[in-house]
Amino acid sequence: MRTLISILVANALFMSGQALAAPNDVQNETQKITELKQQLADITEQLDDLNNRVDKTERHTSLDRLEITGDFRTKAHSLHYQDVVWSPAMKVNFNDFGAKAMSGAFGMPNDLNSPLGKMMQANPDLAAAFQNGMLQGVMPYVLAPKSVQDIDNDIYYTTRLRLNLKAKVWDNVSFAGRLSMFKNWGDSTGVQVFDSWRSFTMDGTSSGNTSGDWLRVERSYFDWKKINGSEFYLSIGRRPSTYGPPSHYRENELRGGTPSGHLVNFNFDGATLGYNLGEITGVEGQVVRFCYGQGFESQWGNGEMFGDIVTKDTHLGGFNIDAINDGTNFLQFTLFGAKNVNDGFKGTMAFPTQLAGIFAPTMYQDMQKFDNFNFVTRVQPSGVMGDMYLGGIGFAREEANDIKWFASLGWTRAEPNGNAGMFGGMLSDAIFEAELNSTGTEIIMVPKTSDDSDTKDGYGIYVGVQIPAPYGKFGLEYNYGSKYWTPFTQAQDDPIGSKLATRGHVAEAYYIFDINPKMFIKLAGLYYDYEYTGSGTPVGAPQKIDDVLAGSAYSMLPVVDTAFDMNASLTINF
């Protein structure tokens, strides 16, 4: 384009030179020069306009290769927790401890330099109970006095930015991705103190936990449709497995993920092979999908040397069926399993001072000198706990008067194998046995087995309605989870914890004010009433909250009785 402009301008200047050289009188020469200058100005203006139009066309053609959209949300929470109790203990096999102590394996109790003498000296209450024969069988070994308190975080701000990427690769091949940034104001450390399972950011929850001012790849996959002219399609990559139906209603957005949001709100890498069954049955939107994924890589980069691996890869597989999806009615069935579930994931955390005082006394001595320091450490699972299965049925309907309502029933099953780590086995507690450390100078407690390896079933219900209201819409939702309810919804960005993973009751009310089609304000309130501990994790036996408060049950991590979250948000779609 620049070459064309240069040629035309050069020609115009040449013509003006010819005109100046013509033997005419001064008046004619002046008039011709004025006319030529005007012509040159007109040509320049036309060329500038043409150049702008060509640039816009070239730019538009380039941008057509990749479509970028997104949303920006800023949110203010007021978080309040009632009766937060910490009452840590471990179940110890005191029969085994007594047998080893009597055999002299730990040294003589009256020798203050022996491992047993040091332990008795450091724990006089334990020593007295043991000597009086009060410690027999498997009993709780209390690690710290029970504490109960209310916690208020009056104002907590977050910002979330999500960029959607789409590209048409070929007639039946497309790419889609989403980059997300999620942070709380004034913090980009990306590492939280490990005081609950939701504070542990891992691969599957990185999009739902505040981490910092950087973009993460939440989704990245391709779709290959109508393979060889059939109704089959294939999709591979980081899956669209968050904010699925019916959880998208409270987000005021279209369906965000493929699986049921009641069962799955968790990032994972994998593949989907689907078939548009509706083309055969005539039922609109009927799709059958087989989904496969990997939830954990056990060997690569796990920090072990010489192949001494105690964990296994976690693989996921199952079916997700949209039985009806006609724009008014939506009916979905979900069934899948997770094989070789480990007792954690790879990640980083800040080690809590309180746990250091119990499990790492040498480290704790140094930490007391720097009471505002936490040691950041990388953690990984210690073993395989068993297998899990999830299933559910969900129905949603959007009425002609714009009322939307839904109901979802979920089921989870845990099949433990009897293994356990420090925080327990699959929905079971660990039984610890006393052993000498590698130098033979200290008695340490080592988790050996779980206290229960029976199959455990849990269930959850989730219902809601959204109705038109002045300037927007009003919604009510309720969900309940039983004692062993264990869905994969840990990436849900509720700061108190995924409401749909709650073992107990959660009620939510919200009002959405539509400012314009691309912008809205949401006012909401959530009330959590927990019945059992361990919401959102398959590790450890769920304990009744009332029993923990009464002192007849224990929990290695703090637990909450009730909590509420009042929040206001502003969301812009672009």
C-alpha positions in Angstrom: 0.0 0.0 0.0 2.9 2.4 0.8 4.5 1.7 -2.6 1.2 2.6 -4.4 1.1 5.9 -2.5 4.7 6.7 -3.3 4.2 6.1 -7.0 1.1 8.3 -7.2 2.7 11.1 -5.2 5.8 11.0 -7.4 3.7 11.2 -10.6 1.8 14.2 -9.2 5.1 15.9 -8.4 6.5 15.1 -11.9 3.4 16.6 -13.4 3.8 19.7 -11.3 7.4 20.0 -12.5 6.3 19.8 -16.1 3.8 22.5 -15.6 6.3 24.8 -14.0 8.6 24.3 -17.0 6.0 25.3 -19.5 6.6 28.7 -21.2 3.5 30.6 -20.0 3.1 33.9 -18.4 3.4 34.3 -14.7 -0.4 34.5 -14.1 -1.1 31.3 -16.0 1.7 29.5 -14.2 0.4 30.6 -10.8 -3.1 29.4 -11.6 -1.9 26.0 -12.8 0.3 25.6 -9.7 -2.7 26.3 -7.5 -4.8 23.9 -9.4 -2.2 21.2 -9.2 -1.7 21.7 -5.5 -5.5 21.3 -5.0 -5.4 18.1 -7.1 -2.5 16.8 -5.1 -4.3 17.6 -1.8 -7.4 15.8 -3.1 -5.3 12.8 -4.2 -3.6 12.7 -0.8 -6.9 12.8 1.1 -8.3 10.0 -1.1 -5.2 7.9 -0.6 -5.3 8.4 3.2 -8.9 7.3 3.3 -8.1 4.2 1.1 -5.1 3.4 3.3 -7.2 3.6 6.4 -9.8 1.3 4.9 -7.2 -1.2 3.8 -5.5 -1.2 7.2 -8.9 -1.8 8.9 -9.6 -4.7 6.5 -6.2 -6.2 7.1 -6.5 -5.8 10.9 -10.0 -7.3 10.8 -8.8 -10.2 8.8 -6.0 -10.8 11.2 -8.3 -10.6 14.3 -10.8 -12.9 12.7 -8.3 -15.7 13.3 -8.7 -15.3 17.1 -11.8 -13.9 18.8 -11.2 -12.5 22.3 -14.0 -11.8 24.7 -14.1 -11.8 28.5 -15.5 -10.6 31.8 -14.3 -8.5 34.7 -15.8 -8.9 38.2 -15.0 -7.0 41.4 -16.6 -8.3 44.6 -16.8 -7.2 48.2 -17.5 -9.8 50.9 -18.3 -9.5 54.6 -17.4 -12.9 56.1 -18.5 -14.1 59.6 -17.7 -17.5 61.2 -19.3 -18.7 64.4 -17.9 -21.3 66.8 -14.6 -22.0 65.0 -13.2 -24.9 67.0 -9.8 -26.5 67.0 -9.4 -29.6 69.0 -6.6 -31.7 67.4 -6.0 -35.3 68.3 -4.7 -38.5 66.7 -5.9 -42.1 67.2 -3.0 -44.1 68.7 -2.7 -47.8 69.1 -1.7 -47.8 72.8 -1.6 -51.6 73.0 1.2 -51.6 70.4 2.9 -48.7 72.2 2.7 -50.5 75.5 4.1 -53.7 74.1 7.1 -51.9 72.5 7.7 -49.9 75.6 7.7 -53.0 77.9 10.1 -54.8 75.5 12.6 -52.0 75.9 12.4 -51.0 72.2 12.2 -47.3 73.3 14.7 -47.5 76.2 14.0 -47.4 79.9 11.4 -45.0 81.2 13.6 -43.9 84.1 16.4 -43.0 81.8 15.8 -39.3 80.9 18.1 -39.6 77.9 16.2 -42.5 76.4 13.5 -41.9 73.7 10.9 -43.1 76.1 12.2 -41.1 79.0 12.3 -37.9 76.9 8.7 -38.5 75.8 7.4 -39.1 79.3 9.3 -36.0 80.6 7.8 -33.9 77.8 4.3 -35.3 78.3 3.7 -35.8 82.1 -0.1 -36.2 81.7 0.5 -38.9 79.1 3.0 -40.6 81.3 0.7 -40.7 84.3 -2.2 -42.0 82.3 0.0 -44.7 80.7 1.4 -45.8 84.1 -2.1 -46.0 85.6 -3.2 -48.3 82.8 -5.7 -45.8 81.4 -4.3 -46.0 77.9 -5.4 -49.2 76.2 -6.5 -50.1 72.7 -7.0 -47.4 70.1 -7.7 -44.1 71.8 -7.4 -40.4 70.9 -4.1 -38.8 71.8 -5.0 -35.1 72.4 -2.4 -32.8 70.8 -3.5 -29.4 72.0 -6.2 -27.9 74.2 -9.5 -27.2 72.6 -10.2 -23.6 71.5 -13.4 -22.0 70.3 -13.8 -18.5 68.8 -15.8 -16.4 66.4 -14.0 -14.9 63.5 -15.1 -11.8 61.5 -13.6 -10.5 58.3 -15.7 -7.4 57.9 -14.5 -6.6 54.4 -12.7 -8.8 51.8 -12.3 -7.6 48.2 -11.6 -9.7 45.2 -11.0 -9.1 41.5 -11.5 -11.7 38.8 -10.6 -11.3 35.1 -11.3 -14.0 32.5 -10.3 -13.8 28.9 -12.0 -16.2 26.5 -10.2 -17.2 23.3 -11.8 -18.7 20.3 -10.4 -19.6 16.9 -11.8 -21.4 13.8 -9.2 -23.7 12.6 -11.1 -25.4 9.8 -14.7 -25.9 8.8 -15.2 -28.6 11.5 -12.3 -27.8 13.9 -12.1 -25.0 16.4 -10.0 -24.0 19.4 -11.3 -22.5 22.7 -9.5 -21.4 25.8 -9.9 -19.3 28.9 -7.2 -17.4 30.8 -8.2 -16.3 34.3 -6.8 -14.0 37.0 -8.3 -14.2 40.5 -6.9 -12.2 43.4 -7.9 -10.6 46.6 -6.9 -6.9 47.0 -3.5 -6.3 48.4 -2.2 -9.8 48.0 -0.4 -11.6 45.2 1.6 -14.1 47.2 -0.2 -17.1 45.8 0.4 -19.2 49.0 -1.9 -19.4 51.9 -1.4 -20.7 55.4 -2.7 -24.3 55.5 -5.6 -24.0 58.0 -8.3 -25.8 55.9 -8.4 -28.0 52.8 -9.8 -25.1 50.8 -6.7 -23.0 51.5 -4.6 -25.6 49.6 -4.4 -24.4 46.0 -3.8 -27.3 43.6 -4.0 -28.0 39.9 -7.7 -28.6 39.9 -8.7 -25.5 42.0 -6.2 -22.9 40.8 -9.0 -21.0 38.9 -11.2 -20.8 42.0 -8.7 -19.8 44.7 -7.2 -16.3 44.9 -3.6 -16.6 43.9 -2.3 -13.3 42.5 -2.1 -10.9 39.6 -1.1 -13.4 36.9 -3.2 -15.2 34.3 -3.6 -19.0 34.5 -4.8 -21.3 31.7 -8.1 -22.4 33.1 -9.2 -24.0 29.8 -7.5 -24.9 26.6 -8.9 -27.5 24.1 -9.9 -28.1 20.6 -13.2 -29.5 19.2 -13.2 -31.7 16.1 -16.9 -32.0 15.0 -18.7 -34.2 12.5 -15.7 -36.6 12.1 -15.7 -38.1 8.7 -19.2 -36.7 8.1 -20.7 -38.5 11.2 -22.2 -37.1 14.3 -19.2 -38.0 16.4 -17.0 -35.3 17.8 -13.7 -35.3 19.7 -12.3 -32.8 22.1 -8.9 -32.9 23.9 -7.2 -30.5 26.3 -7.8 -28.7 29.6 -11.5 -29.3 30.0 -14.4 -26.9 30.3 -15.4 -28.5 33.6 -16.3 -25.6 35.8 -19.6 -23.7 36.4 -21.8 -26.4 34.7 -25.6 -26.5 35.1 -27.4 -25.6 37.2 -24.7 -23.6 39.1 -24.5 -21.1 36.2 -27.8 -19.4 37.2 -26.3 -17.9 40.3 -23.4 -16.7 38.1 -25.9 -14.9 35.8 -24.2 -16.4 32.8 -24.8 -19.1 30.2 -23.8 -22.7 30.8 -20.1 -22.6 31.6 -19.1 -26.2 31.7 -20.1 -29.6 30.4 -20.7 -31.7 33.6 -23.2 -31.1 36.3 -22.0 -28.2 38.5 -23.6 -30.0 41.5 -21.0 -32.8 41.1 -18.0 -31.2 39.3 -16.4 -27.8 39.5 -12.8 -28.9 39.1 -10.2 -28.3 36.4 -8.6 -31.3 34.8 -6.9 -32.4 31.6 -8.5 -35.0 29.4 -10.6 -35.8 26.4 -14.3 -36.2 25.4 -15.7 -38.4 22.7 -19.3 -37.4 22.0 -22.2 -38.2 19.7 -25.1 -36.0 18.7 -27.8 -38.6 19.4 -30.5 -36.1 18.7 -29.9 -36.4 15.0 -31.2 -40.0 15.3 -33.8 -39.8 18.0 -35.2 -36.3 17.0 -34.8 -35.1 20.6 -33.3 -31.6 20.4 -29.9 -31.2 22.1 -29.5 -34.9 23.0 -25.8 -35.6 23.3 -24.0 -38.6 24.8 -20.4 -38.0 25.9 -17.7 -40.3 27.2 -15.2 -38.3 29.2 -11.7 -39.3 30.3 -9.1 -37.4 32.3 -6.1 -37.5 34.6 -6.5 -35.8 38.0 -3.0 -36.5 39.3 0.4 -37.4 37.9 2.3 -39.5 40.5 5.8 -39.8 39.1 6.9 -36.9 37.0 8.2 -34.0 39.2 7.1 -35.5 42.5 10.4 -35.1 44.3 11.1 -38.8 44.9 14.4 -40.3 43.9 15.2 -43.7 42.5 11.6 -44.5 41.7 10.5 -45.1 45.3 7.0 -44.0 44.5 4.1 -44.6 46.9 1.4 -42.9 45.0 -0.4 -43.7 41.7 -1.8 -41.7 38.8 -5.4 -40.8 39.3 -7.6 -41.4 36.2 -11.1 -40.3 35.7 -13.7 -41.7 33.4 -17.5 -41.8 32.8 -20.5 -40.6 30.9 -22.3 -37.2 30.8 -25.6 -37.3 28.9 -27.8 -34.4 27.9 -31.1 -36.2 27.5 -33.0 -33.0 26.7 -31.7 -29.6 25.9 -34.3 -27.7 23.8 -34.0 -24.2 25.3 -36.9 -24.7 27.7 -36.2 -28.1 29.4 -32.8 -29.4 30.3 -32.3 -33.0 31.6 -28.8 -34.3 32.4 -27.4 -37.6 33.7 -23.9 -37.9 35.0 -21.9 -41.0 36.1 -18.1 -41.3 36.5 -15.4 -42.7 38.6 -12.0 -41.8 39.9 -9.5 -44.6 40.3 -6.5 -44.5 42.7 -7.4 -41.4 44.6 -4.5 -40.1 46.6 -4.6 -38.4 50.0 -3.7 -35.0 48.5 -2.2 -33.2 45.5 1.1 -31.5 44.7 1.3 -27.9 45.7 2.7 -25.3 48.0 1.5 -24.0 51.4 2.7 -21.9 54.3 3.2 -24.2 57.3 1.0 -23.2 60.3 2.8 -22.2 63.4 0.4 -24.3 65.6 1.1 -27.5 63.7 4.8 -26.8 63.8 4.5 -26.7 67.6 3.0 -30.2 67.6 4.8 -32.0 64.8 8.1 -30.0 64.2 9.4 -28.8 67.6 12.9 -28.1 66.2 11.4 -25.9 63.5 9.1 -24.4 66.1 12.0 -23.2 68.2 13.3 -21.1 65.3 9.8 -19.9 64.3 9.3 -18.4 67.7 12.2 -16.0 67.0 10.4 -14.8 63.9 6.7 -14.8 65.0 5.6 -13.2 61.7 7.3 -15.7 59.5 5.8 -18.9 58.0 7.9 -21.5 56.2 6.6 -22.1 52.6 6.9 -25.7 51.7 5.9 -28.0 48.8 3.6 -30.9 49.7 2.5 -34.0 48.0 0.3 -37.0 48.8 1.7 -39.9 50.9 -0.3 -42.8 49.4 -3.4 -44.1 47.6 -6.6 -44.2 49.6 -9.0 -46.0 47.2 -11.6 -45.3 44.5 -14.5 -42.9 44.2 -17.7 -42.8 42.1 -20.1 -39.9 41.5 -23.5 -39.9 39.8 -26.5 -37.5 39.5 -29.5 -36.4 37.7 -30.4 -32.7 37.1 -33.4 -31.0 35.6 -33.9 -27.3 34.8 -36.7 -25.4 33.1 -37.0 -21.9 31.8 -40.6 -20.8 31.6 -42.1 -18.5 29.0 -42.5 -15.8 31.7 -38.7 -15.9 32.3 -39.0 -17.9 35.5 -36.2 -20.4 35.8 -36.1 -23.3 38.3 -34.1 -26.4 38.8 -33.5 -29.5 41.0 -30.5 -31.8 41.2 -29.8 -35.0 43.1 -26.2 -36.2 43.5 -24.7 -39.4 44.8 -21.1 -40.1 45.8 -19.5 -43.4 46.8 -16.1 -44.0 48.5 -14.4 -47.3 48.4 -11.4 -47.1 50.8 -8.4 -49.5 50.6 -7.4 -49.1 54.3 -4.4 -46.9 53.7 -4.0 -43.6 55.6 -1.7 -40.6 55.8 -1.3 -38.1 58.6 -4.8 -36.5 58.1 -6.5 -39.9 57.6 -7.6 -42.3 54.9 -10.6 -42.1 52.6 -13.5 -40.8 54.8 -11.7 -42.5 57.7 -9.2 -41.6 60.4 -5.7 -42.8 60.6 -4.4 -45.1 63.4 -1.0 -44.2 64.5 1.7 -46.4 65.9 4.8 -45.4 67.8 8.2 -45.9 66.2 11.8 -44.7 66.6 13.0 -42.1 64.1 15.9 -42.9 61.8 18.5 -42.0 64.4 16.9 -43.9 67.2 16.8 -40.8 69.4 13.1 -39.9 69.3 9.7 -41.6 69.4 7.5 -40.5 66.5 3.9 -41.4 65.6 3.5 -42.9 62.2 0.1 -43.5 60.4 -0.3 -47.2 59.7 -3.8 -47.9 58.7 -7.3 -46.3 58.6 -9.8 -47.1 61.3 -12.6 -48.0 58.7 -12.3 -49.4 55.2 -16.1 -49.9 54.6 -17.7 -48.5 51.4 -19.5 -45.2 52.2 -22.3 -43.5 50.2 -23.2 -39.9 50.4 -25.9 -37.8 48.8 -26.6 -34.2 48.1 -29.7 -32.1 46.9 -29.6 -28.8 45.2 -32.7 -26.7 44.3 -33.3 -23.2 43.2 -35.5 -20.7 41.5 -34.9 -17.4 39.7 -37.7 -15.0 39.0 -38.0 -11.6 37.1 -37.9 -8.6 39.4 -37.8 -4.8 39.0 -34.6 -3.9 37.2 -33.4 -7.5 37.1 -34.0 -10.9 38.8 -34.3 -12.4 42.2 -33.0 -15.9 43.1 -33.3 -18.4 46.0 -31.1 -21.5 46.3 -30.8 -24.3 48.8 -28.4 -27.3 49.0 -27.8 -30.1 51.5 -25.0 -32.6 51.8 -25.0 -35.7 53.9 -22.2 -37.1 56.2 -20.2 -38.7 53.4 -21.2 -36.3 50.6 -17.9 -35.7 48.6 -18.4 -34.0 45.2 -15.5 -32.6 43.1 -16.6 -28.9 43.4 -13.5 -27.5 45.1 -12.8 -24.9 42.3 -16.0 -23.0 43.1 -14.9 -19.6 44.2 -17.0 -19.2 47.3 -14.4 -17.8 49.9 -15.9 -19.8 52.8 -15.7 -22.9 50.7 -17.7 -24.5 47.9 -21.2 -24.3 49.0 -22.1 -27.4 47.0 -19.5 -29.4 48.8 -21.0 -28.6 52.3 -21.9 -31.4 54.6 -24.9 -29.7 56.0 -27.2 -26.9 54.9 -26.6 -23.8 52.8 -29.2 -21.2 51.9 -28.5 -18.4 49.4 -30.6 -15.4 48.3 -29.5 -12.9 45.6 -30.7 -9.9 43.6 -29.2 -9.1 40.2 -29.6 -5.6 38.9 -29.2 -5.4 35.1 -27.5 -2.1 34.3 -27.3 -2.9 30.6 -27.0 -6.2 28.6 -23.3 -6.3 29.3 -23.2 -5.1 32.9 -24.9 -6.1 36.2 -24.7 -5.7 40.0 -25.4 -8.6 42.3 -26.2 -8.5 45.9 -26.2 -11.9 47.7 -26.1 -13.6 51.1 -25.1 -17.2 51.9 -25.7 -18.9 55.2 -23.8 -22.1 56.0 -24.9 -24.6 58.7 -22.3 -27.4 58.9 -23.3 -30.7 60.3 -20.1 -32.6 59.8 -16.4 -31.8 59.4 -14.3 -32.2 56.3 -16.6 -30.6 53.7 -14.9 -30.7 50.3 -12.3 -33.3 51.0 -12.3 -37.2 51.0 -9.5 -37.3 53.6 -10.5 -38.0 57.2 -13.6 -39.3 58.9 -16.4 -36.7 59.1 -17.1 -35.9 62.7 -20.3 -34.4 63.9 -19.7 -30.6 64.6 -21.7 -30.8 67.9 -19.5 -33.6 69.1 -16.3 -31.6 68.3 -17.7 -28.6 70.2 -18.6 -30.9 73.1 -15.1 -32.3 73.2 -16.1 -35.9 72.5 -14.7 -35.8 68.9 -11.6 -34.2 67.4 -10.3 -32.7 64.2 -6.7 -32.1 63.0 -7.8 -28.9 61.3 -10.1 -26.1 62.6 -13.8 -26.6 61.8 -16.7 -24.1 61.5 -20.1 -24.6 63.0 -22.0 -21.8 61.1 -21.0 -19.0 58.8 -22.4 -16.4 56.5 -21.2 -14.4 53.6 -22.8 -11.1 52.6 -21.4 -9.9 49.3 -21.9 -7.3 46.5 -20.3 -7.6 43.0 -20.1 -5.7 39.8 -19.6 -7.7 36.6 -18.8 -6.4 33.1 -18.8 -8.6 30.0 -16.9 -7.5 27.0 
